[in-house]
Amino acid sequence: MHSDIRRSVSAYRLYAIGASFVSAGTFIREDGLRSIRRSFTVPELSAALPPGWRAEAASPHRVLAVR
């Protein structure tokens, strides 16, 4: 099993707002937003996985690769 961030508009917006209060003036906000932009959606991860693996959404804002 592999767990990662699931890219979505709502995850990006919530993190952008929340990180502004918690980590103003640091690299944490920029790095977190970059990580969300580079993460997979469930269909994208499904297409990238080898045979025998499946992708599924996990809450909140997570995607799993399961074998």
PQR file with spaces between the fields and no chain letter, atoms N, CA, C, O and H, PARSE charges and radii, in Angstrom:
ATOM       1  N    MET     1       0.843   -1.181    0.000 -0.4000 1.5000
ATOM       2  CA   MET     1       0.000    0.000    0.000 -0.0000 2.0000
ATOM       3  C    MET     1       0.887    1.241    0.000  0.5500 1.7000
ATOM       4  O    MET     1       1.945    1.276    0.627 -0.5500 1.4000
ATOM       5  N    HIS     2       0.429    2.242   -0.711 -0.4000 1.5000
ATOM       6  CA   HIS     2       1.110    3.534   -0.737 -0.0000 2.0000
ATOM       7  C    HIS     2       0.044    4.610   -0.579  0.5500 1.7000
ATOM       8  O    HIS     2      -0.990    4.554   -1.245 -0.5500 1.4000
ATOM       9  H    HIS     2      -0.431    2.214   -1.221  0.4000 1.0000
ATOM      10  N    SER     3       0.274    5.574    0.278 -0.4000 1.5000
ATOM      11  CA   SER     3      -0.661    6.671    0.517 -0.0000 2.0000
ATOM      12  C    SER     3       0.010    7.983    0.128  0.5500 1.7000
ATOM      13  O    SER     3       1.179    8.214    0.437 -0.5500 1.4000
ATOM      14  H    SER     3       1.114    5.620    0.819  0.4000 1.0000
ATOM      15  N    ASP     4      -0.742    8.831   -0.550 -0.4000 1.5000
ATOM      16  CA   ASP     4      -0.208   10.124   -0.971 -0.0000 2.0000
ATOM      17  C    ASP     4      -1.320   11.169   -0.942  0.5500 1.7000
ATOM      18  O    ASP     4      -2.475   10.852   -0.658 -0.5500 1.4000
ATOM      19  H    ASP     4      -1.692    8.643   -0.802  0.4000 1.0000
ATOM      20  N    ILE     5      -0.966   12.399   -1.233 -0.4000 1.5000
ATOM      21  CA   ILE     5      -1.930   13.495   -1.319 -0.0000 2.0000
ATOM      22  C    ILE     5      -2.751   13.310   -2.594  0.5500 1.7000
ATOM      23  O    ILE     5      -2.199   12.965   -3.638 -0.5500 1.4000
ATOM      24  H    ILE     5      -0.028   12.658   -1.464  0.4000 1.0000
ATOM      25  N    ARG     6      -4.058   13.533   -2.519 -0.4000 1.5000
ATOM      26  CA   ARG     6      -4.920   13.507   -3.701 -0.0000 2.0000
ATOM      27  C    ARG     6      -5.134   14.947   -4.150  0.5500 1.7000
ATOM      28  O    ARG     6      -5.626   15.774   -3.381 -0.5500 1.4000
ATOM      29  H    ARG     6      -4.507   13.814   -1.670  0.4000 1.0000
ATOM      30  N    ARG     7      -4.768   15.246   -5.381 -0.4000 1.5000
ATOM      31  CA   ARG     7      -4.908   16.602   -5.886 -0.0000 2.0000
ATOM      32  C    ARG     7      -6.383   16.940   -6.102  0.5500 1.7000
ATOM      33  O    ARG     7      -7.130   16.178   -6.715 -0.5500 1.4000
ATOM      34  H    ARG     7      -4.368   14.574   -6.005  0.4000 1.0000
ATOM      35  N    SER     8      -6.777   18.081   -5.591 -0.4000 1.5000
ATOM      36  CA   SER     8      -8.124   18.603   -5.808 -0.0000 2.0000
ATOM      37  C    SER     8      -8.105   20.105   -5.562  0.5500 1.7000
ATOM      38  O    SER     8      -7.238   20.627   -4.861 -0.5500 1.4000
ATOM      39  H    SER     8      -6.171   18.701   -5.092  0.4000 1.0000
ATOM      40  N    VAL     9      -9.061   20.774   -6.143 -0.4000 1.5000
ATOM      41  CA   VAL     9      -9.179   22.217   -5.961 -0.0000 2.0000
ATOM      42  C    VAL     9      -9.440   22.543   -4.489  0.5500 1.7000
ATOM      43  O    VAL     9      -8.862   23.482   -3.942 -0.5500 1.4000
ATOM      44  H    VAL     9      -9.765   20.350   -6.713  0.4000 1.0000
ATOM      45  N    SER    10     -10.311   21.762   -3.858 -0.4000 1.5000
ATOM      46  CA   SER    10     -10.637   22.063   -2.463 -0.0000 2.0000
ATOM      47  C    SER    10      -9.428   21.856   -1.545  0.5500 1.7000
ATOM      48  O    SER    10      -9.218   22.648   -0.626 -0.5500 1.4000
ATOM      49  H    SER    10     -10.781   20.999   -4.303  0.4000 1.0000
ATOM      50  N    ALA    11      -8.638   20.817   -1.773 -0.4000 1.5000
ATOM      51  CA   ALA    11      -7.437   20.598   -0.954 -0.0000 2.0000
ATOM      52  C    ALA    11      -6.468   21.771   -1.115  0.5500 1.7000
ATOM      53  O    ALA    11      -5.888   22.249   -0.140 -0.5500 1.4000
ATOM      54  H    ALA    11      -8.808   20.173   -2.520  0.4000 1.0000
ATOM      55  N    TYR    12      -6.304   22.218   -2.343 -0.4000 1.5000
ATOM      56  CA   TYR    12      -5.387   23.328   -2.621 -0.0000 2.0000
ATOM      57  C    TYR    12      -5.861   24.601   -1.907  0.5500 1.7000
ATOM      58  O    TYR    12      -5.075   25.287   -1.253 -0.5500 1.4000
ATOM      59  H    TYR    12      -6.775   21.830   -3.135  0.4000 1.0000
ATOM      60  N    ARG    13      -7.127   24.897   -2.041 -0.4000 1.5000
ATOM      61  CA   ARG    13      -7.661   26.122   -1.422 -0.0000 2.0000
ATOM      62  C    ARG    13      -7.607   26.077    0.110  0.5500 1.7000
ATOM      63  O    ARG    13      -7.207   27.045    0.756 -0.5500 1.4000
ATOM      64  H    ARG    13      -7.765   24.340   -2.573  0.4000 1.0000
ATOM      65  N    LEU    14      -8.011   24.952    0.668 -0.4000 1.5000
ATOM      66  CA   LEU    14      -7.990   24.829    2.130 -0.0000 2.0000
ATOM      67  C    LEU    14      -6.576   24.953    2.678  0.5500 1.7000
ATOM      68  O    LEU    14      -6.356   25.617    3.691 -0.5500 1.4000
ATOM      69  H    LEU    14      -8.336   24.165    0.143  0.4000 1.0000
ATOM      70  N    TYR    15      -5.623   24.322    2.015 -0.4000 1.5000
ATOM      71  CA   TYR    15      -4.236   24.407    2.474 -0.0000 2.0000
ATOM      72  C    TYR    15      -3.709   25.832    2.320  0.5500 1.7000
ATOM      73  O    TYR    15      -3.039   26.349    3.214 -0.5500 1.4000
ATOM      74  H    TYR    15      -5.802   23.783    1.192  0.4000 1.0000
ATOM      75  N    ALA    16      -4.008   26.460    1.197 -0.4000 1.5000
ATOM      76  CA   ALA    16      -3.530   27.829    0.962 -0.0000 2.0000
ATOM      77  C    ALA    16      -4.014   28.776    2.051  0.5500 1.7000
ATOM      78  O    ALA    16      -3.258   29.619    2.531 -0.5500 1.4000
ATOM      79  H    ALA    16      -4.552   26.040    0.470  0.4000 1.0000
ATOM      80  N    ILE    17      -5.260   28.634    2.432 -0.4000 1.5000
ATOM      81  CA   ILE    17      -5.818   29.504    3.474 -0.0000 2.0000
ATOM      82  C    ILE    17      -5.236   29.148    4.841  0.5500 1.7000
ATOM      83  O    ILE    17      -4.756   30.026    5.558 -0.5500 1.4000
ATOM      84  H    ILE    17      -5.874   27.949    2.041  0.4000 1.0000
ATOM      85  N    GLY    18      -5.275   27.883    5.198 -0.4000 1.5000
ATOM      86  CA   GLY    18      -4.805   27.454    6.516 -0.0000 2.0000
ATOM      87  C    GLY    18      -3.327   27.714    6.743  0.5500 1.7000
ATOM      88  O    GLY    18      -2.928   28.153    7.821 -0.5500 1.4000
ATOM      89  H    GLY    18      -5.665   27.170    4.616  0.4000 1.0000
ATOM      90  N    ALA    19      -2.518   27.444    5.735 -0.4000 1.5000
ATOM      91  CA   ALA    19      -1.070   27.630    5.879 -0.0000 2.0000
ATOM      92  C    ALA    19      -0.712   29.107    6.011  0.5500 1.7000
ATOM      93  O    ALA    19       0.308   29.448    6.610 -0.5500 1.4000
ATOM      94  H    ALA    19      -2.842   27.087    4.859  0.4000 1.0000
ATOM      95  N    SER    20      -1.533   29.969    5.461 -0.4000 1.5000
ATOM      96  CA   SER    20      -1.261   31.407    5.572 -0.0000 2.0000
ATOM      97  C    SER    20      -1.280   31.861    7.027  0.5500 1.7000
ATOM      98  O    SER    20      -0.520   32.748    7.416 -0.5500 1.4000
ATOM      99  H    SER    20      -2.361   29.691    4.974  0.4000 1.0000
ATOM     100  N    PHE    21      -2.147   31.255    7.826 -0.4000 1.5000
ATOM     101  CA   PHE    21      -2.238   31.623    9.240 -0.0000 2.0000
ATOM     102  C    PHE    21      -1.152   30.957   10.083  0.5500 1.7000
ATOM     103  O    PHE    21      -0.608   31.569   11.003 -0.5500 1.4000
ATOM     104  H    PHE    21      -2.764   30.534    7.510  0.4000 1.0000
ATOM     105  N    VAL    22      -0.846   29.718    9.767 -0.4000 1.5000
ATOM     106  CA   VAL    22       0.061   28.923   10.585 -0.0000 2.0000
ATOM     107  C    VAL    22       1.531   29.187   10.262  0.5500 1.7000
ATOM     108  O    VAL    22       2.372   29.193   11.161 -0.5500 1.4000
ATOM     109  H    VAL    22      -1.287   29.221    9.019  0.4000 1.0000
ATOM     110  N    SER    23       1.838   29.403    8.996 -0.4000 1.5000
ATOM     111  CA   SER    23       3.248   29.480    8.600 -0.0000 2.0000
ATOM     112  C    SER    23       3.567   30.709    7.756  0.5500 1.7000
ATOM     113  O    SER    23       4.355   30.628    6.813 -0.5500 1.4000
ATOM     114  H    SER    23       1.155   29.398    8.266  0.4000 1.0000
ATOM     115  N    ALA    24       2.977   31.815    8.080 -0.4000 1.5000
ATOM     116  CA   ALA    24       3.213   33.049    7.317 -0.0000 2.0000
ATOM     117  C    ALA    24       4.700   33.390    7.284  0.5500 1.7000
ATOM     118  O    ALA    24       5.384   33.348    8.307 -0.5500 1.4000
ATOM     119  H    ALA    24       2.338   31.881    8.846  0.4000 1.0000
ATOM     120  N    GLY    25       5.183   33.727    6.101 -0.4000 1.5000
ATOM     121  CA   GLY    25       6.575   34.147    5.953 -0.0000 2.0000
ATOM     122  C    GLY    25       7.575   33.015    5.891  0.5500 1.7000
ATOM     123  O    GLY    25       8.781   33.256    5.951 -0.5500 1.4000
ATOM     124  H    GLY    25       4.628   33.762    5.270  0.4000 1.0000
ATOM     125  N    THR    26       7.095   31.763    5.770 -0.4000 1.5000
ATOM     126  CA   THR    26       8.019   30.631    5.668 -0.0000 2.0000
ATOM     127  C    THR    26       7.833   29.935    4.324  0.5500 1.7000
ATOM     128  O    THR    26       6.949   30.283    3.541 -0.5500 1.4000
ATOM     129  H    THR    26       6.116   31.567    5.721  0.4000 1.0000
ATOM     130  N    PHE    27       8.676   28.953    4.081 -0.4000 1.5000
ATOM     131  CA   PHE    27       8.613   28.178    2.841 -0.0000 2.0000
ATOM     132  C    PHE    27       7.534   27.098    2.906  0.5500 1.7000
ATOM     133  O    PHE    27       7.223   26.486    1.884 -0.5500 1.4000
ATOM     134  H    PHE    27       9.394   28.670    4.717  0.4000 1.0000
ATOM     135  N    ILE    28       6.961   26.851    4.074 -0.4000 1.5000
ATOM     136  CA   ILE    28       6.017   25.753    4.262 -0.0000 2.0000
ATOM     137  C    ILE    28       4.798   25.892    3.353  0.5500 1.7000
ATOM     138  O    ILE    28       4.377   24.910    2.742 -0.5500 1.4000
ATOM     139  H    ILE    28       7.214   27.348    4.905  0.4000 1.0000
ATOM     140  N    ARG    29       4.234   27.066    3.254 -0.4000 1.5000
ATOM     141  CA   ARG    29       3.042   27.263    2.411 -0.0000 2.0000
ATOM     142  C    ARG    29       3.367   26.968    0.962  0.5500 1.7000
ATOM     143  O    ARG    29       2.652   26.205    0.311 -0.5500 1.4000
ATOM     144  H    ARG    29       4.575   27.864    3.750  0.4000 1.0000
ATOM     145  N    GLU    30       4.432   27.557    0.446 -0.4000 1.5000
ATOM     146  CA   GLU    30       4.814   27.357   -0.957 -0.0000 2.0000
ATOM     147  C    GLU    30       5.109   25.887   -1.244  0.5500 1.7000
ATOM     148  O    GLU    30       4.680   25.360   -2.270 -0.5500 1.4000
ATOM     149  H    GLU    30       5.013   28.176    0.974  0.4000 1.0000
ATOM     150  N    ASP    31       5.832   25.225   -0.358 -0.4000 1.5000
ATOM     151  CA   ASP    31       6.186   23.820   -0.548 -0.0000 2.0000
ATOM     152  C    ASP    31       4.946   22.925   -0.512  0.5500 1.7000
ATOM     153  O    ASP    31       4.827   22.005   -1.322 -0.5500 1.4000
ATOM     154  H    ASP    31       6.181   25.653    0.476  0.4000 1.0000
ATOM     155  N    GLY    32       4.040   23.179    0.402 -0.4000 1.5000
ATOM     156  CA   GLY    32       2.818   22.393    0.489 -0.0000 2.0000
ATOM     157  C    GLY    32       1.948   22.530   -0.744  0.5500 1.7000
ATOM     158  O    GLY    32       1.414   21.542   -1.249 -0.5500 1.4000
ATOM     159  H    GLY    32       4.138   23.925    1.060  0.4000 1.0000
ATOM     160  N    LEU    33       1.805   23.761   -1.231 -0.4000 1.5000
ATOM     161  CA   LEU    33       1.008   23.985   -2.441 -0.0000 2.0000
ATOM     162  C    LEU    33       1.656   23.311   -3.652  0.5500 1.7000
ATOM     163  O    LEU    33       0.959   22.769   -4.511 -0.5500 1.4000
ATOM     164  H    LEU    33       2.239   24.563   -0.820  0.4000 1.0000
ATOM     165  N    ARG    34       2.959   23.345   -3.718 -0.4000 1.5000
ATOM     166  CA   ARG    34       3.681   22.661   -4.803 -0.0000 2.0000
ATOM     167  C    ARG    34       3.432   21.153   -4.727  0.5500 1.7000
ATOM     168  O    ARG    34       3.218   20.506   -5.752 -0.5500 1.4000
ATOM     169  H    ARG    34       3.524   23.785   -3.020  0.4000 1.0000
ATOM     170  N    SER    35       3.460   20.599   -3.530 -0.4000 1.5000
ATOM     171  CA   SER    35       3.206   19.159   -3.361 -0.0000 2.0000
ATOM     172  C    SER    35       1.804   18.789   -3.822  0.5500 1.7000
ATOM     173  O    SER    35       1.618   17.758   -4.467 -0.5500 1.4000
ATOM     174  H    SER    35       3.634   21.124   -2.697  0.4000 1.0000
ATOM     175  N    ILE    36       0.823   19.611   -3.502 -0.4000 1.5000
ATOM     176  CA   ILE    36      -0.546   19.340   -3.938 -0.0000 2.0000
ATOM     177  C    ILE    36      -0.640   19.419   -5.459  0.5500 1.7000
ATOM     178  O    ILE    36      -1.274   18.564   -6.075 -0.5500 1.4000
ATOM     179  H    ILE    36       0.974   20.449   -2.978  0.4000 1.0000
ATOM     180  N    ARG    37      -0.030   20.415   -6.070 -0.4000 1.5000
ATOM     181  CA   ARG    37      -0.057   20.536   -7.537 -0.0000 2.0000
ATOM     182  C    ARG    37       0.577   19.332   -8.218  0.5500 1.7000
ATOM     183  O    ARG    37       0.134   18.939   -9.297 -0.5500 1.4000
ATOM     184  H    ARG    37       0.486   21.110   -5.570  0.4000 1.0000
ATOM     185  N    ARG    38       1.594   18.743   -7.621 -0.4000 1.5000
ATOM     186  CA   ARG    38       2.317   17.614   -8.229 -0.0000 2.0000
ATOM     187  C    ARG    38       1.702   16.259   -7.904  0.5500 1.7000
ATOM     188  O    ARG    38       2.142   15.240   -8.435 -0.5500 1.4000
ATOM     189  H    ARG    38       1.954   19.062   -6.744  0.4000 1.0000
ATOM     190  N    SER    39       0.708   16.232   -7.053 -0.4000 1.5000
ATOM     191  CA   SER    39       0.118   14.956   -6.652 -0.0000 2.0000
ATOM     192  C    SER    39      -0.831   14.429   -7.735  0.5500 1.7000
ATOM     193  O    SER    39      -1.128   15.122   -8.709 -0.5500 1.4000
ATOM     194  H    SER    39       0.350   17.060   -6.621  0.4000 1.0000
ATOM     195  N    PHE    40      -1.295   13.196   -7.545 -0.4000 1.5000
ATOM     196  CA   PHE    40      -2.156   12.527   -8.510 -0.0000 2.0000
ATOM     197  C    PHE    40      -3.624   12.643   -8.145  0.5500 1.7000
ATOM     198  O    PHE    40      -3.981   12.807   -6.978 -0.5500 1.4000
ATOM     199  H    PHE    40      -1.053   12.634   -6.754  0.4000 1.0000
ATOM     200  N    THR    41      -4.472   12.554   -9.169 -0.4000 1.5000
ATOM     201  CA   THR    41      -5.885   12.269   -8.961 -0.0000 2.0000
ATOM     202  C    THR    41      -6.013   10.748   -9.034  0.5500 1.7000
ATOM     203  O    THR    41      -5.062   10.073   -9.429 -0.5500 1.4000
ATOM     204  H    THR    41      -4.183   12.421  -10.116  0.4000 1.0000
ATOM     205  N    VAL    42      -7.162   10.199   -8.661 -0.4000 1.5000
ATOM     206  CA   VAL    42      -7.341    8.747   -8.710 -0.0000 2.0000
ATOM     207  C    VAL    42      -7.178    8.212  -10.133  0.5500 1.7000
ATOM     208  O    VAL    42      -6.470    7.221  -10.309 -0.5500 1.4000
ATOM     209  H    VAL    42      -7.934   10.747   -8.340  0.4000 1.0000
ATOM     210  N    PRO    43      -7.799    8.815  -11.167 -0.5600 1.5000
ATOM     211  CA   PRO    43      -7.607    8.298  -12.526  0.2800 2.0000
ATOM     212  C    PRO    43      -6.143    8.374  -12.999  0.5500 1.7000
ATOM     213  O    PRO    43      -5.664    7.465  -13.676 -0.5500 1.4000
ATOM     214  N    GLU    44      -5.449    9.439  -12.649 -0.4000 1.5000
ATOM     215  CA   GLU    44      -4.037    9.557  -13.041 -0.0000 2.0000
ATOM     216  C    GLU    44      -3.181    8.482  -12.386  0.5500 1.7000
ATOM     217  O    GLU    44      -2.319    7.888  -13.034 -0.5500 1.4000
ATOM     218  H    GLU    44      -5.838   10.178  -12.099  0.4000 1.0000
ATOM     219  N    LEU    45      -3.417    8.233  -11.113 -0.4000 1.5000
ATOM     220  CA   LEU    45      -2.654    7.204  -10.426 -0.0000 2.0000
ATOM     221  C    LEU    45      -2.994    5.826  -10.985  0.5500 1.7000
ATOM     222  O    LEU    45      -2.105    4.991  -11.153 -0.5500 1.4000
ATOM     223  H    LEU    45      -4.117    8.716  -10.586  0.4000 1.0000
ATOM     224  N    SER    46      -4.257    5.583  -11.272 -0.4000 1.5000
ATOM     225  CA   SER    46      -4.661    4.303  -11.859 -0.0000 2.0000
ATOM     226  C    SER    46      -3.907    4.026  -13.154  0.5500 1.7000
ATOM     227  O    SER    46      -3.457    2.906  -13.394 -0.5500 1.4000
ATOM     228  H    SER    46      -4.979    6.261  -11.135  0.4000 1.0000
ATOM     229  N    ALA    47      -3.775    5.044  -13.976 -0.4000 1.5000
ATOM     230  CA   ALA    47      -3.084    4.896  -15.261 -0.0000 2.0000
ATOM     231  C    ALA    47      -1.588    4.643  -15.081  0.5500 1.7000
ATOM     232  O    ALA    47      -0.962    4.025  -15.942 -0.5500 1.4000
ATOM     233  H    ALA    47      -4.140    5.955  -13.782  0.4000 1.0000
ATOM     234  N    ALA    48      -1.013    5.106  -13.987 -0.4000 1.5000
ATOM     235  CA   ALA    48       0.429    4.975  -13.758 -0.0000 2.0000
ATOM     236  C    ALA    48       0.823    3.688  -13.035  0.5500 1.7000
ATOM     237  O    ALA    48       2.001    3.329  -13.011 -0.5500 1.4000
ATOM     238  H    ALA    48      -1.521    5.608  -13.288  0.4000 1.0000
ATOM     239  N    LEU    49      -0.141    2.999  -12.451 -0.4000 1.5000
ATOM     240  CA   LEU    49       0.170    1.812  -11.655 -0.0000 2.0000
ATOM     241  C    LEU    49       0.398    0.579  -12.524  0.5500 1.7000
ATOM     242  O    LEU    49      -0.211    0.444  -13.585 -0.5500 1.4000
ATOM     243  H    LEU    49      -1.097    3.291  -12.471  0.4000 1.0000
ATOM     244  N    PRO    50       1.273   -0.319  -12.078 -0.5600 1.5000
ATOM     245  CA   PRO    50       1.481   -1.574  -12.804  0.2800 2.0000
ATOM     246  C    PRO    50       0.297   -2.525  -12.594  0.5500 1.7000
ATOM     247  O    PRO    50      -0.525   -2.298  -11.706 -0.5500 1.4000
ATOM     248  N    PRO    51       0.205   -3.580  -13.399 -0.5600 1.5000
ATOM     249  CA   PRO    51      -0.872   -4.562  -13.223  0.2800 2.0000
ATOM     250  C    PRO    51      -0.864   -5.135  -11.800  0.5500 1.7000
ATOM     251  O    PRO    51       0.193   -5.335  -11.201 -0.5500 1.4000
ATOM     252  N    GLY    52      -2.054   -5.392  -11.280 -0.4000 1.5000
ATOM     253  CA   GLY    52      -2.186   -5.932   -9.937 -0.0000 2.0000
ATOM     254  C    GLY    52      -2.385   -4.877   -8.872  0.5500 1.7000
ATOM     255  O    GLY    52      -2.673   -5.211   -7.722 -0.5500 1.4000
ATOM     256  H    GLY    52      -2.913   -5.229  -11.766  0.4000 1.0000
ATOM     257  N    TRP    53      -2.239   -3.622   -9.223 -0.4000 1.5000
ATOM     258  CA   TRP    53      -2.440   -2.516   -8.286 -0.0000 2.0000
ATOM     259  C    TRP    53      -3.711   -1.775   -8.669  0.5500 1.7000
ATOM     260  O    TRP    53      -4.122   -1.792   -9.829 -0.5500 1.4000
ATOM     261  H    TRP    53      -2.005   -3.351  -10.157  0.4000 1.0000
ATOM     262  N    ARG    54      -4.328   -1.128   -7.700 -0.4000 1.5000
ATOM     263  CA   ARG    54      -5.494   -0.281   -7.960 -0.0000 2.0000
ATOM     264  C    ARG    54      -5.357    1.014   -7.162  0.5500 1.7000
ATOM     265  O    ARG    54      -4.702    1.051   -6.121 -0.5500 1.4000
ATOM     266  H    ARG    54      -3.994   -1.114   -6.757  0.4000 1.0000
ATOM     267  N    ALA    55      -5.972    2.049   -7.657 -0.4000 1.5000
ATOM     268  CA   ALA    55      -5.974    3.345   -6.969 -0.0000 2.0000
ATOM     269  C    ALA    55      -7.359    3.572   -6.381  0.5500 1.7000
ATOM     270  O    ALA    55      -8.372    3.231   -6.991 -0.5500 1.4000
ATOM     271  H    ALA    55      -6.505    2.018   -8.503  0.4000 1.0000
ATOM     272  N    GLU    56      -7.388    4.152   -5.189 -0.4000 1.5000
ATOM     273  CA   GLU    56      -8.676    4.485   -4.574 -0.0000 2.0000
ATOM     274  C    GLU    56      -8.540    5.760   -3.752  0.5500 1.7000
ATOM     275  O    GLU    56      -7.479    6.072   -3.210 -0.5500 1.4000
ATOM     276  H    GLU    56      -6.565    4.429   -4.692  0.4000 1.0000
ATOM     277  N    ALA    57      -9.641    6.475   -3.680 -0.4000 1.5000
ATOM     278  CA   ALA    57      -9.678    7.706   -2.890 -0.0000 2.0000
ATOM     279  C    ALA    57      -9.790    7.348   -1.416  0.5500 1.7000
ATOM     280  O    ALA    57     -10.482    6.402   -1.040 -0.5500 1.4000
ATOM     281  H    ALA    57     -10.502    6.221   -4.119  0.4000 1.0000
ATOM     282  N    ALA    58      -9.105    8.115   -0.599 -0.4000 1.5000
ATOM     283  CA   ALA    58      -9.204    7.983    0.853 -0.0000 2.0000
ATOM     284  C    ALA    58      -9.453    9.370    1.419  0.5500 1.7000
ATOM     285  O    ALA    58      -9.049   10.369    0.823 -0.5500 1.4000
ATOM     286  H    ALA    58      -8.543    8.883   -0.904  0.4000 1.0000
ATOM     287  N    SER    59     -10.096    9.434    2.531 -0.4000 1.5000
ATOM     288  CA   SER    59     -10.492   10.719    3.076 -0.0000 2.0000
ATOM     289  C    SER    59      -9.561   11.138    4.197  0.5500 1.7000
ATOM     290  O    SER    59      -9.063   10.263    4.906 -0.5500 1.4000
ATOM     291  H    SER    59     -10.425    8.622    3.014  0.4000 1.0000
ATOM     292  N    PRO    60      -9.308   12.355    4.393 -0.5600 1.5000
ATOM     293  CA   PRO    60      -9.594   13.480    3.511  0.2800 2.0000
ATOM     294  C    PRO    60      -8.404   13.776    2.593  0.5500 1.7000
ATOM     295  O    PRO    60      -7.261   13.813    3.047 -0.5500 1.4000
ATOM     296  N    HIS    61      -8.665   13.980    1.355 -0.4000 1.5000
ATOM     297  CA   HIS    61      -7.667   14.416    0.371 -0.0000 2.0000
ATOM     298  C    HIS    61      -6.468   13.480    0.244  0.5500 1.7000
ATOM     299  O    HIS    61      -5.330   13.932    0.112 -0.5500 1.4000
ATOM     300  H    HIS    61      -9.594   13.950    0.986  0.4000 1.0000
ATOM     301  N    ARG    62      -6.729   12.175    0.285 -0.4000 1.5000
ATOM     302  CA   ARG    62      -5.660   11.187    0.126 -0.0000 2.0000
ATOM     303  C    ARG    62      -6.015   10.269   -1.043  0.5500 1.7000
ATOM     304  O    ARG    62      -7.186   10.107   -1.384 -0.5500 1.4000
ATOM     305  H    ARG    62      -7.653   11.808    0.392  0.4000 1.0000
ATOM     306  N    VAL    63      -4.998    9.676   -1.646 -0.4000 1.5000
ATOM     307  CA   VAL    63      -5.177    8.665   -2.664 -0.0000 2.0000
ATOM     308  C    VAL    63      -4.282    7.486   -2.278  0.5500 1.7000
ATOM     309  O    VAL    63      -3.144    7.669   -1.845 -0.5500 1.4000
ATOM     310  H    VAL    63      -4.046    9.808   -1.369  0.4000 1.0000
ATOM     311  N    LEU    64      -4.814    6.285   -2.440 -0.4000 1.5000
ATOM     312  CA   LEU    64      -4.073    5.077   -2.072 -0.0000 2.0000
ATOM     313  C    LEU    64      -3.797    4.252   -3.317  0.5500 1.7000
ATOM     314  O    LEU    64      -4.629    4.161   -4.219 -0.5500 1.4000
ATOM     315  H    LEU    64      -5.739    6.136   -2.791  0.4000 1.0000
ATOM     316  N    ALA    65      -2.613    3.655   -3.351 -0.4000 1.5000
ATOM     317  CA   ALA    65      -2.285    2.625   -4.327 -0.0000 2.0000
ATOM     318  C    ALA    65      -2.234    1.325   -3.522  0.5500 1.7000
ATOM     319  O    ALA    65      -1.448    1.191   -2.584 -0.5500 1.4000
ATOM     320  H    ALA    65      -1.937    3.729   -2.618  0.4000 1.0000
ATOM     321  N    VAL    66      -3.082    0.378   -3.904 -0.4000 1.5000
ATOM     322  CA   VAL    66      -3.245   -0.848   -3.126 -0.0000 2.0000
ATOM     323  C    VAL    66      -2.985   -2.053   -4.024  0.5500 1.7000
ATOM     324  O    VAL    66      -3.443   -2.117   -5.165 -0.5500 1.4000
ATOM     325  H    VAL    66      -3.721    0.488   -4.666  0.4000 1.0000
ATOM     326  N    ARG    67      -2.235   -3.006   -3.471 -0.4000 1.5000
ATOM     327  CA   ARG    67      -1.982   -4.236   -4.212 -0.0000 2.0000
ATOM     328  C    ARG    67      -2.608   -5.383   -3.461  0.5500 1.7000
ATOM     329  O    ARG    67      -2.522   -6.529   -3.901 -0.5500 1.4000
ATOM     330  H    ARG    67      -1.863   -2.954   -2.544  0.4000 1.0000
